Amino acid sequence: MLPNDWQPCRSRAIEGFRYLEDREILQLLFVGRRRPYDYPCPLEMYERFVAAPSKGQFHNDVLQPHAKAQGWSPRPQDWPRNDPLGP
């Protein structure tokens, strides 16, 4: 079960996502993982992600190359202590 501010995702690879607009960060929770990954993501790119028919393919084709071009290496993030998915 995802926290309230997360969007569920119909994907074999991505369970859910949320966008932190103030930081331009897209957080993804992958299927089978219990920690989210942060990706740099301007608002326009986030809107394209939401509209993409395949979120996993968008991740592979757009988000990952964009993150690498920004010198970003996505790593699992810790959940806030009050988060229901956290430890």
Protein Blocks (a to p, Z undefined) as FASTA:
>chain_A
ZZfkbccdddfkbmbdcddfknopacdddehiabdcdddddfklmmmmmmpmblklmmmm
mmmmmmmmnopacddddddfklmklZZ
